[in-house]
Amino acid sequence: MLRWMTLLTDDISRLASGEPILADPNPELAIGAARFSAYVGFGPSLFRKLGLESQMPSGFGPLPSFKVDQLQDQFSGGDVLIHIAADDPIVLSHGTRGLIRDSLPFASVRYSQSGFAHTPGMVPAGLTHRNLMGQVDGTANPKPGSEDFNEVVWIEDGPAWIQGGTQLVFRRIAMQLNTWDQLGTASKEEVIGRKLSNGAPLTGVNEEDAPDFAARHPNGLTVIPDFAHIRRASPQNVTDRMFRRPFSYEASPASDGTPDVGLLWTAYQRDMTKQFIPVQRRLDELDLLNEWTVPIGSAEFAIAGGIARGEIIAQALFS
Ligand code: HEM
């Protein structure tokens, strides 16, 4: 593990600077950094295989199963995650290839899942990612860099290697767009509890945006229904929050044109038992969005704290 992490650390830092990795067979593809970033995470099965269970962060372990789950092995689990991102698809592909090549002496590939978000500059300032159901996604997130974010995401105690790190829950969630597309705007907004146009909560009735919604709620009072996604997902206590970072995915449509799309849904937190799990339990009990979404992949990974130049990813764990 230490030798593998030493190689990956060097590769990631070079790629993030737009440089080729050592012995790169395609150095001409290192055309720039394009905000290349990568991090490495460790699944519960890795700790078990290496007898390192005592090094697991508090609350971390295999997720319980949920009623909504229809998980497939090909999208789930894994000992080690390498999550790679870049603003340019060629830079991303080149970097991914290099990291996989340098990993092969130590591991084999269980799966690779590709996702995407907007091209930088496509979304007006103030709006976040729009997912393939058309919703503005990520509005109620803690703001990166804020005190709030630090408290929600970065782990403060436990084994030294995880301090300054975090826990990732990854879910591949399929969207049933054929039936979703049969809903009108007002119904779609009711399912989430937010407006499609700008992601604002349905706290007032806007005739222009949702005339039939206004007719059904003449008082205009409780306009976010009890079954709405944000009513069920919003925090019920001080701890059950997380930082969500959704990417869309799109695979080949079926021969009848049925789309195969959804979210590579990721959430970062200090303790998944206190943060993700209670929220997912509430959504499992009641969330109208479940009619059009199905989790088909699931995994969890512990991510080591960030490092300074000259250090190695998760060095304290594997030394
Ligand atoms: C395909 C699946 C999903 C879709 C399309 C979806 C979509 C959305 C949208 C559009 C919002 C409102 C905007 C925002 O604040 O980001 C939202 C909010 C939220 N979602 Fe989801 N979501 C999905 C799955 C999940 C899952 C699996 C969880 C957690 C277990 C979750 C937790 C949350 C939370 C905590 C909020 C913020 C609620 C608030 O405080 O207002 N979502 N989601």
py3Dmol code that shows the C-alpha trace and the ligand (Angstrom):
import py3Dmol

protein = """\
ATOM      1  CA  MET A   1       0.000   0.000   0.000  1.00  0.00           C
ATOM      2  CA  LEU A   2       2.777   2.409   0.913  1.00  0.00           C
ATOM      3  CA  ARG A   3       4.603   1.826  -2.365  1.00  0.00           C
ATOM      4  CA  TRP A   4       1.362   2.242  -4.290  1.00  0.00           C
ATOM      5  CA  MET A   5       0.463   5.450  -2.439  1.00  0.00           C
ATOM      6  CA  THR A   6       3.981   6.808  -3.024  1.00  0.00           C
ATOM      7  CA  LEU A   7       3.528   6.373  -6.776  1.00  0.00           C
ATOM      8  CA  LEU A   8      -0.008   7.798  -6.800  1.00  0.00           C
ATOM      9  CA  THR A   9       1.029  10.811  -4.733  1.00  0.00           C
ATOM     10  CA  ASP A  10       3.752  11.667  -7.223  1.00  0.00           C
ATOM     11  CA  ASP A  11       1.471  11.060 -10.226  1.00  0.00           C
ATOM     12  CA  ILE A  12      -1.400  13.137  -8.838  1.00  0.00           C
ATOM     13  CA  SER A  13       0.805  16.065  -7.940  1.00  0.00           C
ATOM     14  CA  ARG A  14       2.368  16.100 -11.420  1.00  0.00           C
ATOM     15  CA  LEU A  15      -0.960  15.789 -13.227  1.00  0.00           C
ATOM     16  CA  ALA A  16      -2.485  18.532 -11.062  1.00  0.00           C
ATOM     17  CA  SER A  17       0.348  20.789 -12.268  1.00  0.00           C
ATOM     18  CA  GLY A  18      -0.298  19.846 -15.895  1.00  0.00           C
ATOM     19  CA  GLU A  19       2.914  17.796 -16.148  1.00  0.00           C
ATOM     20  CA  PRO A  20       3.359  14.265 -17.511  1.00  0.00           C
ATOM     21  CA  ILE A  21       3.902  11.516 -14.934  1.00  0.00           C
ATOM     22  CA  LEU A  22       7.203   9.640 -14.715  1.00  0.00           C
ATOM     23  CA  ALA A  23       7.739   7.301 -17.705  1.00  0.00           C
ATOM     24  CA  ASP A  24       4.550   8.699 -19.267  1.00  0.00           C
ATOM     25  CA  PRO A  25       4.105   7.020 -22.690  1.00  0.00           C
ATOM     26  CA  ASN A  26       1.992  10.000 -23.829  1.00  0.00           C
ATOM     27  CA  PRO A  27       3.636  13.100 -22.355  1.00  0.00           C
ATOM     28  CA  GLU A  28       2.187  15.197 -25.184  1.00  0.00           C
ATOM     29  CA  LEU A  29      -1.268  14.684 -23.665  1.00  0.00           C
ATOM     30  CA  ALA A  30      -0.286  16.615 -20.544  1.00  0.00           C
ATOM     31  CA  ILE A  31      -1.547  19.788 -22.175  1.00  0.00           C
ATOM     32  CA  GLY A  32      -2.375  21.659 -18.969  1.00  0.00           C
ATOM     33  CA  ALA A  33      -3.739  21.160 -15.483  1.00  0.00           C
ATOM     34  CA  ALA A  34      -7.421  21.883 -16.351  1.00  0.00           C
ATOM     35  CA  ARG A  35      -8.112  21.829 -12.587  1.00  0.00           C
ATOM     36  CA  PHE A  36      -7.096  18.160 -12.517  1.00  0.00           C
ATOM     37  CA  SER A  37      -7.639  16.718  -9.072  1.00  0.00           C
ATOM     38  CA  ALA A  38      -7.665  13.239  -7.598  1.00  0.00           C
ATOM     39  CA  TYR A  39      -8.012  11.705  -4.190  1.00  0.00           C
ATOM     40  CA  VAL A  40      -7.781   8.172  -2.874  1.00  0.00           C
ATOM     41  CA  GLY A  41     -10.257   6.484  -0.507  1.00  0.00           C
ATOM     42  CA  PHE A  42     -10.204   3.178   1.362  1.00  0.00           C
ATOM     43  CA  GLY A  43     -13.221   0.881   1.694  1.00  0.00           C
ATOM     44  CA  PRO A  44     -14.148  -1.185   4.771  1.00  0.00           C
ATOM     45  CA  SER A  45     -13.020  -4.360   2.942  1.00  0.00           C
ATOM     46  CA  LEU A  46      -9.464  -3.021   2.678  1.00  0.00           C
ATOM     47  CA  PHE A  47      -9.215  -2.433   6.436  1.00  0.00           C
ATOM     48  CA  ARG A  48     -10.495  -5.974   6.963  1.00  0.00           C
ATOM     49  CA  LYS A  49      -8.049  -7.543   4.485  1.00  0.00           C
ATOM     50  CA  LEU A  50      -5.085  -5.759   6.055  1.00  0.00           C
ATOM     51  CA  GLY A  51      -6.195  -6.280   9.680  1.00  0.00           C
ATOM     52  CA  LEU A  52      -6.403  -2.504  10.108  1.00  0.00           C
ATOM     53  CA  GLU A  53      -9.937  -2.317  11.546  1.00  0.00           C
ATOM     54  CA  SER A  54      -8.641  -0.384  14.567  1.00  0.00           C
ATOM     55  CA  GLN A  55      -7.649   2.403  12.159  1.00  0.00           C
ATOM     56  CA  MET A  56     -11.179   2.903  10.809  1.00  0.00           C
ATOM     57  CA  PRO A  57     -12.651   6.311  11.581  1.00  0.00           C
ATOM     58  CA  SER A  58     -15.572   6.542  13.976  1.00  0.00           C
ATOM     59  CA  GLY A  59     -18.926   5.584  12.437  1.00  0.00           C
ATOM     60  CA  PHE A  60     -17.332   4.175   9.259  1.00  0.00           C
ATOM     61  CA  GLY A  61     -18.283   0.736   7.897  1.00  0.00           C
ATOM     62  CA  PRO A  62     -20.481  -1.033   5.344  1.00  0.00           C
ATOM     63  CA  LEU A  63     -23.811   0.750   4.870  1.00  0.00           C
ATOM     64  CA  PRO A  64     -26.983  -1.027   5.990  1.00  0.00           C
ATOM     65  CA  SER A  65     -29.358  -1.980   3.197  1.00  0.00           C
ATOM     66  CA  PHE A  66     -32.321   0.221   2.362  1.00  0.00           C
ATOM     67  CA  LYS A  67     -35.717  -0.735   0.917  1.00  0.00           C
ATOM     68  CA  VAL A  68     -35.140   1.409  -2.158  1.00  0.00           C
ATOM     69  CA  ASP A  69     -31.841  -0.316  -3.011  1.00  0.00           C
ATOM     70  CA  GLN A  70     -31.508  -2.434  -6.127  1.00  0.00           C
ATOM     71  CA  LEU A  71     -27.745  -2.610  -5.947  1.00  0.00           C
ATOM     72  CA  GLN A  72     -25.631  -4.239  -8.627  1.00  0.00           C
ATOM     73  CA  ASP A  73     -22.210  -5.673  -7.886  1.00  0.00           C
ATOM     74  CA  GLN A  74     -20.719  -4.106 -11.024  1.00  0.00           C
ATOM     75  CA  PHE A  75     -21.320  -0.617  -9.559  1.00  0.00           C
ATOM     76  CA  SER A  76     -20.719  -1.302  -5.853  1.00  0.00           C
ATOM     77  CA  GLY A  77     -18.041  -1.790  -3.211  1.00  0.00           C
ATOM     78  CA  GLY A  78     -14.289  -1.818  -3.791  1.00  0.00           C
ATOM     79  CA  ASP A  79     -11.163  -1.792  -1.613  1.00  0.00           C
ATOM     80  CA  VAL A  80      -9.673   1.429  -2.937  1.00  0.00           C
ATOM     81  CA  LEU A  81     -11.273   4.356  -4.733  1.00  0.00           C
ATOM     82  CA  ILE A  82      -9.444   6.773  -6.991  1.00  0.00           C
ATOM     83  CA  HIS A  83     -11.771   9.681  -7.739  1.00  0.00           C
ATOM     84  CA  ILE A  84     -10.386  11.745 -10.599  1.00  0.00           C
ATOM     85  CA  ALA A  85     -11.755  15.034 -11.922  1.00  0.00           C
ATOM     86  CA  ALA A  86     -10.731  17.621 -14.499  1.00  0.00           C
ATOM     87  CA  ASP A  87     -12.335  20.351 -16.554  1.00  0.00           C
ATOM     88  CA  ASP A  88     -11.037  18.870 -19.820  1.00  0.00           C
ATOM     89  CA  PRO A  89     -12.022  15.351 -20.986  1.00  0.00           C
ATOM     90  CA  ILE A  90      -8.671  14.675 -22.701  1.00  0.00           C
ATOM     91  CA  VAL A  91      -6.721  15.721 -19.595  1.00  0.00           C
ATOM     92  CA  LEU A  92      -9.066  13.540 -17.536  1.00  0.00           C
ATOM     93  CA  SER A  93      -8.641  10.500 -19.761  1.00  0.00           C
ATOM     94  CA  HIS A  94      -4.868  10.829 -19.909  1.00  0.00           C
ATOM     95  CA  GLY A  95      -4.606  11.234 -16.123  1.00  0.00           C
ATOM     96  CA  THR A  96      -6.939   8.309 -15.475  1.00  0.00           C
ATOM     97  CA  ARG A  97      -4.924   6.051 -17.751  1.00  0.00           C
ATOM     98  CA  GLY A  98      -1.686   6.977 -15.960  1.00  0.00           C
ATOM     99  CA  LEU A  99      -3.116   6.383 -12.486  1.00  0.00           C
ATOM    100  CA  ILE A 100      -4.563   3.026 -13.524  1.00  0.00           C
ATOM    101  CA  ARG A 101      -1.319   1.945 -15.185  1.00  0.00           C
ATOM    102  CA  ASP A 102       0.707   2.775 -12.081  1.00  0.00           C
ATOM    103  CA  SER A 103      -1.846   0.921  -9.910  1.00  0.00           C
ATOM    104  CA  LEU A 104      -1.714  -2.380 -11.812  1.00  0.00           C
ATOM    105  CA  PRO A 105       1.271  -3.838  -9.910  1.00  0.00           C
ATOM    106  CA  PHE A 106      -0.882  -3.564  -6.763  1.00  0.00           C
ATOM    107  CA  ALA A 107      -4.514  -4.005  -7.779  1.00  0.00           C
ATOM    108  CA  SER A 108      -6.953  -4.696 -10.574  1.00  0.00           C
ATOM    109  CA  VAL A 109      -9.878  -2.613 -11.772  1.00  0.00           C
ATOM    110  CA  ARG A 110     -13.253  -3.532 -10.218  1.00  0.00           C
ATOM    111  CA  TYR A 111     -15.203  -0.800 -11.999  1.00  0.00           C
ATOM    112  CA  SER A 112     -14.834   2.612 -13.521  1.00  0.00           C
ATOM    113  CA  GLN A 113     -17.806   4.973 -13.483  1.00  0.00           C
ATOM    114  CA  SER A 114     -17.768   8.217 -15.438  1.00  0.00           C
ATOM    115  CA  GLY A 115     -19.799  11.261 -14.592  1.00  0.00           C
ATOM    116  CA  PHE A 116     -19.990  14.852 -15.689  1.00  0.00           C
ATOM    117  CA  ALA A 117     -21.130  18.262 -14.576  1.00  0.00           C
ATOM    118  CA  HIS A 118     -21.434  21.539 -16.462  1.00  0.00           C
ATOM    119  CA  THR A 119     -18.651  22.947 -18.579  1.00  0.00           C
ATOM    120  CA  PRO A 120     -17.180  25.808 -16.536  1.00  0.00           C
ATOM    121  CA  GLY A 121     -18.965  29.056 -17.345  1.00  0.00           C
ATOM    122  CA  MET A 122     -22.223  27.402 -18.497  1.00  0.00           C
ATOM    123  CA  VAL A 123     -24.140  28.047 -15.276  1.00  0.00           C
ATOM    124  CA  PRO A 124     -25.007  31.604 -14.223  1.00  0.00           C
ATOM    125  CA  ALA A 125     -23.258  32.746 -11.041  1.00  0.00           C
ATOM    126  CA  GLY A 126     -25.130  31.614  -7.946  1.00  0.00           C
ATOM    127  CA  LEU A 127     -26.680  28.508  -9.511  1.00  0.00           C
ATOM    128  CA  THR A 128     -25.203  25.074  -8.895  1.00  0.00           C
ATOM    129  CA  HIS A 129     -25.252  21.891 -10.985  1.00  0.00           C
ATOM    130  CA  ARG A 130     -28.460  21.109 -12.865  1.00  0.00           C
ATOM    131  CA  ASN A 131     -29.087  17.355 -12.868  1.00  0.00           C
ATOM    132  CA  LEU A 132     -30.704  15.405 -15.727  1.00  0.00           C
ATOM    133  CA  MET A 133     -34.166  15.696 -14.163  1.00  0.00           C
ATOM    134  CA  GLY A 134     -33.688  19.420 -14.717  1.00  0.00           C
ATOM    135  CA  GLN A 135     -33.371  20.368 -11.060  1.00  0.00           C
ATOM    136  CA  VAL A 136     -30.861  22.764  -9.609  1.00  0.00           C
ATOM    137  CA  ASP A 137     -28.941  20.415  -7.309  1.00  0.00           C
ATOM    138  CA  GLY A 138     -26.659  21.394  -4.422  1.00  0.00           C
ATOM    139  CA  THR A 139     -28.390  24.570  -3.223  1.00  0.00           C
ATOM    140  CA  ALA A 140     -28.622  23.706   0.483  1.00  0.00           C
ATOM    141  CA  ASN A 141     -24.972  22.635   0.731  1.00  0.00           C
ATOM    142  CA  PRO A 142     -22.495  23.995   3.272  1.00  0.00           C
ATOM    143  CA  LYS A 143     -20.184  26.477   1.543  1.00  0.00           C
ATOM    144  CA  PRO A 144     -16.659  25.115   0.897  1.00  0.00           C
ATOM    145  CA  GLY A 145     -14.126  26.965   3.040  1.00  0.00           C
ATOM    146  CA  SER A 146     -16.696  28.072   5.636  1.00  0.00           C
ATOM    147  CA  GLU A 147     -16.627  27.159   9.321  1.00  0.00           C
ATOM    148  CA  ASP A 148     -19.872  25.310   8.697  1.00  0.00           C
ATOM    149  CA  PHE A 149     -18.283  23.198   5.946  1.00  0.00           C
ATOM    150  CA  ASN A 150     -15.308  22.352   8.183  1.00  0.00           C
ATOM    151  CA  GLU A 151     -17.642  21.106  10.894  1.00  0.00           C
ATOM    152  CA  VAL A 152     -19.756  19.033   8.530  1.00  0.00           C
ATOM    153  CA  VAL A 153     -16.959  17.510   6.433  1.00  0.00           C
ATOM    154  CA  TRP A 154     -13.483  17.340   7.995  1.00  0.00           C
ATOM    155  CA  ILE A 155     -12.764  14.769  10.701  1.00  0.00           C
ATOM    156  CA  GLU A 156     -11.077  16.195  13.801  1.00  0.00           C
ATOM    157  CA  ASP A 157     -10.328  13.199  15.988  1.00  0.00           C
ATOM    158  CA  GLY A 158      -9.641   9.461  15.801  1.00  0.00           C
ATOM    159  CA  PRO A 159      -6.568   7.773  14.220  1.00  0.00           C
ATOM    160  CA  ALA A 160      -3.909  10.322  13.146  1.00  0.00           C
ATOM    161  CA  TRP A 161      -4.117   9.429   9.432  1.00  0.00           C
ATOM    162  CA  ILE A 162      -7.808  10.371   9.157  1.00  0.00           C
ATOM    163  CA  GLN A 163      -7.598  13.718  10.956  1.00  0.00           C
ATOM    164  CA  GLY A 164      -8.286  16.397   8.357  1.00  0.00           C
ATOM    165  CA  GLY A 165      -9.847  13.690   6.168  1.00  0.00           C
ATOM    166  CA  THR A 166     -13.449  12.716   5.567  1.00  0.00           C
ATOM    167  CA  GLN A 167     -15.884   9.891   4.835  1.00  0.00           C
ATOM    168  CA  LEU A 168     -17.431   9.494   1.396  1.00  0.00           C
ATOM    169  CA  VAL A 169     -20.733   7.818   0.593  1.00  0.00           C
ATOM    170  CA  PHE A 170     -21.067   7.074  -3.093  1.00  0.00           C
ATOM    171  CA  ARG A 171     -24.382   6.020  -4.645  1.00  0.00           C
ATOM    172  CA  ARG A 172     -25.137   5.396  -8.299  1.00  0.00           C
ATOM    173  CA  ILE A 173     -28.770   6.454  -8.586  1.00  0.00           C
ATOM    174  CA  ALA A 174     -30.673   5.728 -11.798  1.00  0.00           C
ATOM    175  CA  MET A 175     -33.343   8.182 -12.935  1.00  0.00           C
ATOM    176  CA  GLN A 176     -36.486   6.983 -14.664  1.00  0.00           C
ATOM    177  CA  LEU A 177     -36.785   9.857 -17.058  1.00  0.00           C
ATOM    178  CA  ASN A 178     -39.541   8.411 -19.296  1.00  0.00           C
ATOM    179  CA  THR A 179     -42.096   8.522 -16.465  1.00  0.00           C
ATOM    180  CA  TRP A 180     -40.601  11.686 -14.932  1.00  0.00           C
ATOM    181  CA  ASP A 181     -41.036  13.497 -18.236  1.00  0.00           C
ATOM    182  CA  GLN A 182     -44.781  12.795 -18.125  1.00  0.00           C
ATOM    183  CA  LEU A 183     -45.158  15.099 -15.105  1.00  0.00           C
ATOM    184  CA  GLY A 184     -45.937  18.760 -15.538  1.00  0.00           C
ATOM    185  CA  THR A 185     -43.729  21.477 -14.095  1.00  0.00           C
ATOM    186  CA  ALA A 186     -45.874  21.987 -10.991  1.00  0.00           C
ATOM    187  CA  SER A 187     -45.823  18.288 -10.088  1.00  0.00           C
ATOM    188  CA  LYS A 188     -42.071  18.060 -10.663  1.00  0.00           C
ATOM    189  CA  GLU A 189     -41.592  21.008  -8.322  1.00  0.00           C
ATOM    190  CA  GLU A 190     -43.804  19.422  -5.679  1.00  0.00           C
ATOM    191  CA  VAL A 191     -41.711  16.234  -5.692  1.00  0.00           C
ATOM    192  CA  ILE A 192     -38.590  18.142  -4.660  1.00  0.00           C
ATOM    193  CA  GLY A 193     -40.170  21.155  -2.932  1.00  0.00           C
ATOM    194  CA  ARG A 194     -38.158  23.589  -5.037  1.00  0.00           C
ATOM    195  CA  LYS A 195     -38.720  25.512  -8.256  1.00  0.00           C
ATOM    196  CA  LEU A 196     -37.243  24.131 -11.464  1.00  0.00           C
ATOM    197  CA  SER A 197     -36.378  27.588 -12.791  1.00  0.00           C
ATOM    198  CA  ASN A 198     -33.929  28.607 -10.081  1.00  0.00           C
ATOM    199  CA  GLY A 199     -34.060  26.024  -7.275  1.00  0.00           C
ATOM    200  CA  ALA A 200     -35.814  28.394  -4.841  1.00  0.00           C
ATOM    201  CA  PRO A 201     -37.975  26.656  -2.224  1.00  0.00           C
ATOM    202  CA  LEU A 202     -41.741  26.527  -2.818  1.00  0.00           C
ATOM    203  CA  THR A 203     -42.520  28.845   0.052  1.00  0.00           C
ATOM    204  CA  GLY A 204     -44.893  31.006  -1.924  1.00  0.00           C
ATOM    205  CA  VAL A 205     -47.194  30.240  -4.796  1.00  0.00           C
ATOM    206  CA  ASN A 206     -46.061  31.707  -8.046  1.00  0.00           C
ATOM    207  CA  GLU A 207     -48.964  31.683 -10.524  1.00  0.00           C
ATOM    208  CA  GLU A 208     -46.674  32.193 -13.447  1.00  0.00           C
ATOM    209  CA  ASP A 209     -44.415  29.237 -12.700  1.00  0.00           C
ATOM    210  CA  ALA A 210     -47.014  26.790 -11.415  1.00  0.00           C
ATOM    211  CA  PRO A 211     -50.651  27.715 -12.091  1.00  0.00           C
ATOM    212  CA  ASP A 212     -52.128  24.288 -11.302  1.00  0.00           C
ATOM    213  CA  PHE A 213     -50.081  24.082  -8.104  1.00  0.00           C
ATOM    214  CA  ALA A 214     -51.666  27.337  -6.966  1.00  0.00           C
ATOM    215  CA  ALA A 215     -55.136  25.956  -7.695  1.00  0.00           C
ATOM    216  CA  ARG A 216     -54.450  22.879  -5.601  1.00  0.00           C
ATOM    217  CA  HIS A 217     -53.074  24.904  -2.685  1.00  0.00           C
ATOM    218  CA  PRO A 218     -55.448  27.885  -2.471  1.00  0.00           C
ATOM    219  CA  ASN A 219     -54.187  28.899   0.973  1.00  0.00           C
ATOM    220  CA  GLY A 220     -50.616  28.975  -0.240  1.00  0.00           C
ATOM    221  CA  LEU A 221     -49.503  28.033   3.247  1.00  0.00           C
ATOM    222  CA  THR A 222     -47.979  24.566   3.450  1.00  0.00           C
ATOM    223  CA  VAL A 223     -46.651  24.623  -0.056  1.00  0.00           C
ATOM    224  CA  ILE A 224     -43.792  22.190   0.491  1.00  0.00           C
ATOM    225  CA  PRO A 225     -45.648  18.866   0.763  1.00  0.00           C
ATOM    226  CA  ASP A 226     -44.750  16.351   3.485  1.00  0.00           C
ATOM    227  CA  PHE A 227     -43.560  13.850   0.882  1.00  0.00           C
ATOM    228  CA  ALA A 228     -41.256  16.365  -0.844  1.00  0.00           C
ATOM    229  CA  HIS A 229     -37.579  15.406  -1.084  1.00  0.00           C
ATOM    230  CA  ILE A 230     -36.261  18.498   0.698  1.00  0.00           C
ATOM    231  CA  ARG A 231     -38.770  18.190   3.525  1.00  0.00           C
ATOM    232  CA  ARG A 232     -37.592  14.631   4.199  1.00  0.00           C
ATOM    233  CA  ALA A 233     -33.869  15.315   3.549  1.00  0.00           C
ATOM    234  CA  SER A 234     -33.470  18.608   5.397  1.00  0.00           C
ATOM    235  CA  PRO A 235     -31.628  18.320   8.728  1.00  0.00           C
ATOM    236  CA  GLN A 236     -33.637  17.177  11.744  1.00  0.00           C
ATOM    237  CA  ASN A 237     -30.822  17.823  14.204  1.00  0.00           C
ATOM    238  CA  VAL A 238     -27.441  19.560  14.322  1.00  0.00           C
ATOM    239  CA  THR A 239     -25.444  16.587  13.037  1.00  0.00           C
ATOM    240  CA  ASP A 240     -27.321  15.095  10.096  1.00  0.00           C
ATOM    241  CA  ARG A 241     -25.878  17.321   7.382  1.00  0.00           C
ATOM    242  CA  MET A 242     -23.340  16.555   4.676  1.00  0.00           C
ATOM    243  CA  PHE A 243     -21.688  18.062   1.613  1.00  0.00           C
ATOM    244  CA  ARG A 244     -23.279  16.664  -1.550  1.00  0.00           C
ATOM    245  CA  ARG A 245     -21.338  16.722  -4.822  1.00  0.00           C
ATOM    246  CA  PRO A 246     -23.465  15.133  -7.526  1.00  0.00           C
ATOM    247  CA  PHE A 247     -22.215  14.253 -11.002  1.00  0.00           C
ATOM    248  CA  SER A 248     -24.543  13.126 -13.781  1.00  0.00           C
ATOM    249  CA  TYR A 249     -23.945   9.929 -15.720  1.00  0.00           C
ATOM    250  CA  GLU A 250     -25.225   8.760 -19.063  1.00  0.00           C
ATOM    251  CA  ALA A 251     -24.810   5.249 -20.463  1.00  0.00           C
ATOM    252  CA  SER A 252     -26.102   3.870 -23.739  1.00  0.00           C
ATOM    253  CA  PRO A 253     -29.909   4.021 -24.081  1.00  0.00           C
ATOM    254  CA  ALA A 254     -31.827   0.738 -24.472  1.00  0.00           C
ATOM    255  CA  SER A 255     -32.819  -0.273 -28.013  1.00  0.00           C
ATOM    256  CA  ASP A 256     -36.265   1.279 -27.476  1.00  0.00           C
ATOM    257  CA  GLY A 257     -34.598   4.559 -26.558  1.00  0.00           C
ATOM    258  CA  THR A 258     -35.141   4.309 -22.783  1.00  0.00           C
ATOM    259  CA  PRO A 259     -32.402   6.478 -21.314  1.00  0.00           C
ATOM    260  CA  ASP A 260     -29.849   5.051 -18.872  1.00  0.00           C
ATOM    261  CA  VAL A 261     -29.000   8.177 -16.892  1.00  0.00           C
ATOM    262  CA  GLY A 262     -28.775   9.282 -13.292  1.00  0.00           C
ATOM    263  CA  LEU A 263     -26.446  10.601 -10.664  1.00  0.00           C
ATOM    264  CA  LEU A 264     -23.090   9.523  -9.361  1.00  0.00           C
ATOM    265  CA  TRP A 265     -24.204  10.936  -6.038  1.00  0.00           C
ATOM    266  CA  THR A 266     -21.414  11.634  -3.573  1.00  0.00           C
ATOM    267  CA  ALA A 267     -21.610  13.014  -0.042  1.00  0.00           C
ATOM    268  CA  TYR A 268     -18.752  13.917   2.280  1.00  0.00           C
ATOM    269  CA  GLN A 269     -19.043  13.969   6.063  1.00  0.00           C
ATOM    270  CA  ARG A 270     -17.273  13.402   9.360  1.00  0.00           C
ATOM    271  CA  ASP A 271     -19.313  10.389  10.367  1.00  0.00           C
ATOM    272  CA  MET A 272     -21.647   8.555   7.992  1.00  0.00           C
ATOM    273  CA  THR A 273     -23.512   6.876  10.861  1.00  0.00           C
ATOM    274  CA  LYS A 274     -24.604  10.267  12.184  1.00  0.00           C
ATOM    275  CA  GLN A 275     -24.934  12.073   8.857  1.00  0.00           C
ATOM    276  CA  PHE A 276     -25.772  10.072   5.712  1.00  0.00           C
ATOM    277  CA  ILE A 277     -27.485   7.067   7.330  1.00  0.00           C
ATOM    278  CA  PRO A 278     -30.252   8.881   9.277  1.00  0.00           C
ATOM    279  CA  VAL A 279     -31.074  11.021   6.230  1.00  0.00           C
ATOM    280  CA  GLN A 280     -31.165   7.999   3.893  1.00  0.00           C
ATOM    281  CA  ARG A 281     -33.396   6.171   6.440  1.00  0.00           C
ATOM    282  CA  ARG A 282     -35.885   9.048   6.332  1.00  0.00           C
ATOM    283  CA  LEU A 283     -35.832   9.058   2.520  1.00  0.00           C
ATOM    284  CA  ASP A 284     -36.259   5.280   2.554  1.00  0.00           C
ATOM    285  CA  GLU A 285     -39.446   5.647   4.631  1.00  0.00           C
ATOM    286  CA  LEU A 286     -40.981   8.427   2.560  1.00  0.00           C
ATOM    287  CA  ASP A 287     -39.772  10.534  -0.333  1.00  0.00           C
ATOM    288  CA  LEU A 288     -41.880  10.945  -3.447  1.00  0.00           C
ATOM    289  CA  LEU A 289     -38.660  11.201  -5.480  1.00  0.00           C
ATOM    290  CA  ASN A 290     -38.218   7.423  -4.902  1.00  0.00           C
ATOM    291  CA  GLU A 291     -40.890   6.880  -7.586  1.00  0.00           C
ATOM    292  CA  TRP A 292     -38.420   8.029 -10.246  1.00  0.00           C
ATOM    293  CA  THR A 293     -35.004   7.174  -8.744  1.00  0.00           C
ATOM    294  CA  VAL A 294     -33.355   3.832  -7.893  1.00  0.00           C
ATOM    295  CA  PRO A 295     -29.981   3.368  -6.163  1.00  0.00           C
ATOM    296  CA  ILE A 296     -28.165   0.744  -8.261  1.00  0.00           C
ATOM    297  CA  GLY A 297     -24.639   1.152  -6.893  1.00  0.00           C
ATOM    298  CA  SER A 298     -23.253   1.921  -3.466  1.00  0.00           C
ATOM    299  CA  ALA A 299     -19.875   2.190  -1.757  1.00  0.00           C
ATOM    300  CA  GLU A 300     -18.203   3.969   1.110  1.00  0.00           C
ATOM    301  CA  PHE A 301     -14.611   5.112   1.506  1.00  0.00           C
ATOM    302  CA  ALA A 302     -12.490   6.766   4.173  1.00  0.00           C
ATOM    303  CA  ILE A 303     -10.340   9.560   2.734  1.00  0.00           C
ATOM    304  CA  ALA A 304      -7.073  10.573   4.380  1.00  0.00           C
ATOM    305  CA  GLY A 305      -6.327  14.164   5.353  1.00  0.00           C
ATOM    306  CA  GLY A 306      -4.633  16.404   2.785  1.00  0.00           C
ATOM    307  CA  ILE A 307      -0.847  16.431   2.581  1.00  0.00           C
ATOM    308  CA  ALA A 308       1.990  18.880   2.085  1.00  0.00           C
ATOM    309  CA  ARG A 309       4.599  18.526  -0.663  1.00  0.00           C
ATOM    310  CA  GLY A 310       7.001  15.700   0.178  1.00  0.00           C
ATOM    311  CA  GLU A 311       4.446  13.711   2.168  1.00  0.00           C
ATOM    312  CA  ILE A 312       2.638  10.585   0.954  1.00  0.00           C
ATOM    313  CA  ILE A 313      -1.121  10.001   0.873  1.00  0.00           C
ATOM    314  CA  ALA A 314      -2.238   8.042   3.989  1.00  0.00           C
ATOM    315  CA  GLN A 315       1.398   7.512   5.022  1.00  0.00           C
ATOM    316  CA  ALA A 316       0.489   7.276   8.711  1.00  0.00           C
ATOM    317  CA  LEU A 317      -2.000   4.494   7.963  1.00  0.00           C
ATOM    318  CA  PHE A 318       0.308   2.223   5.999  1.00  0.00           C
ATOM    319  CA  SER A 319       3.734   2.909   7.555  1.00  0.00           C
TER     320      SER A 319
END
"""
ligand_1 = """\
43
HEM
C -31.230 10.891 -7.873
C -31.290 11.168 -6.589
C -31.433 12.543 -6.034
C -31.836 13.697 -6.645
C -32.246 13.893 -8.091
C -31.793 14.737 -5.642
C -32.130 16.053 -5.890
C -32.123 17.049 -4.933
C -32.506 18.407 -5.177
C -32.932 18.965 -6.524
C -32.391 19.079 -4.023
C -32.729 20.544 -3.769
C -31.581 21.456 -4.030
C -30.458 21.296 -3.061
O -30.531 21.775 -1.929
O -29.493 20.647 -3.450
C -31.927 18.137 -3.023
C -31.676 18.449 -1.714
C -31.167 17.580 -0.789
N -30.948 16.221 -0.987
Fe -31.226 15.202 -2.693
N -31.374 14.207 -4.458
C -31.140 12.875 -4.640
C -30.698 11.965 -3.701
C -30.412 12.281 -2.401
C -29.931 11.344 -1.411
C -29.639 9.866 -1.663
C -29.770 12.042 -0.263
C -29.276 11.597 1.098
C -29.418 10.409 1.601
C -30.133 13.412 -0.519
C -30.070 14.435 0.401
C -30.406 15.732 0.163
C -30.274 16.781 1.145
C -29.700 16.649 2.553
C -30.758 17.944 0.544
C -30.831 19.347 1.173
C -32.141 19.483 1.908
C -32.268 20.848 2.578
O -31.645 21.044 3.625
O -32.973 21.704 2.010
N -30.530 13.514 -1.821
N -31.776 16.907 -3.607
"""
view = py3Dmol.view(width=600, height=400)
view.addModel(protein, "pdb")
view.setStyle({"model": 0}, {"cartoon": {"style": "trace"}})
view.addModel(ligand_1, "xyz")
view.setStyle({"model": 1}, {"stick": {}})
view.zoomTo()
view.show()
